[in-house]
Amino acid sequence: MVALQPAWNRYVLPAASHSIDADSAQFSKLFSSSVVNTYEFVNPSPHRHLQRTSWNHWQLRDVVLCPSQKPELYSIYRCNVDKYDIQKQQSTRILGDLDFDPVSLAVGGDFVVVGGQRAELAVARLSDPCAPTVVRSGGSINNFVALDQSQTALPRRRFRDSAAFIEDGVTNLNIMSSSDMPRLLACNNDHTVRLMSLPDLRLVTELKFPTAVNYAAISPDGTKMCVVGDSNDVFLFSKRGDDFEKIATLTASNDAAFSCDWNQGSQFFAVGSQDGYATVWDIRSQQKMVQLETFQHGRSRGACRNVKFSPSGSVDLLAFSEHTSYVNVVDTRSFEKRQILCVSNSENETYGRAATGNAVQAAFSMADSPSMMGQDLQITGLRFASDSSALFVGLEELILEYTVDKIGRYSFSTSATI
């Protein structure tokens, strides 16, 4: 085991930070401050929902979704997809006994999609999930799937049919389509991101990369996309309808990345890397704002597997989960405050509470041991509720619901950046 670095909670600053407007410039003064771990943005005593979840690939930990305003969660358990009613605390099987182990999940509108380790894609309608369409798409594992419903937000730019071009190692193939149906975005180990129509799974756009692709995130305003994979490169695209244009290749840390996300204003994006860093950029300057180490940084179980911004309201939080046991919640107004959650299966385990104040020192001792109280808890997913009122953390035995202190978050300090 590598000893935990004493300055584990510091931010690593970019070599240069050039701002392009007053808002970006205001953040430069924050870089000199270390993060303070004495804040509670969420109630550290979670509600426990007895919904089991599974990670079917050790690096892919995004199998818990909260896709709408309804009090519902969708998750993967073994070869199944379940819907969990939060209020009724009841689980319903949506897709059962698939003939492959799903590793990625998307739900939106009337569609549910799962991706498998041997290029499988299963698509079903929530209104009639009994007859899913299962195909093979791509040459390898479908690491990530998502539903893009933003393609009609902007007028489409005309390309000739089957237009293809190559820019900085990324090949873009665009096939014209006039459909207004949601698009399926699939990231594959065969170095591609595919945009397909639903429900027929017809290829609309294909992007080819110099590395296996693990994750892609489209900004809430539908105009940008971030892509990460088995290198430390971060590929940034502008998006207009079904068309993508590469605008930058950035560098995250020193290892592969498995998650990325945009804040609700579409000006910040974050990347979670396997070597234990969560890195945030400002799209306006394309410069790193902050780079935060995970609590267990320096260990394999400290890999950053999932990053999520709060999606709505003036909550302004960034959550990122580690391979096991810990979730970090950061204030994105100043990036100076953080809460550490040490997850637990049992209400009687004291280390299930937030690591704040003196509890940080106790958490250090737990992190120095081979496991936490004899058991590392595998984190399977991380997701904010659509109204940002709760943070859900998937474990193998249950799903934890942490209530966000929205009233406290609506109170702005005099130094807060809005």
Salt bridges, closest charged atoms under 4 A:
ASP21 OD2 - ARG284 NH1 3.61
ASP23 OD2 - ARG284 NH1 3.64
ASP62 OD1 - LYS308 NZ 3.64
ASP62 OD1 - ARG383 NH2 2.94
GLU72 OE2 - LYS83 NZ 3.86
ASP82 OD1 - ARG93 NE 2.70
ASP110 OD2 - ARG125 NH1 3.40
GLU120 OE2 - ARG136 NH1 3.74
ASP148 OD2 - LYS239 NZ 3.15
ASP168 OD2 - LYS246 NZ 3.37
ASP190 OD2 - ARG194 NH2 2.97
GLU206 OE2 - ARG194 NE 3.00
GLU206 OE1 - LYS208 NZ 3.75
ASP221 OD2 - LYS224 NZ 3.13
ASP242 OD2 - ARG156 NH2 3.64
ASP242 OD2 - ARG183 NH2 2.83
GLU245 OE1 - ARG157 NH1 3.53
ASP282 OD2 - ARG284 NH2 2.73
GLU293 OE2 - ARG10 NH2 3.33
GLU293 OE1 - HIS297 ND1 3.92
ASP316 OD2 - ARG333 NE 2.85
ASP331 OD1 - ARG409 NH2 2.83
ASP368 OD1 - ARG299 NH2 3.35
ASP376 OD1 - ARG301 NE 3.96
GLU397 OE2 - ARG52 NH2 3.30
GLU401 OE1 - HIS49 NE2 2.64
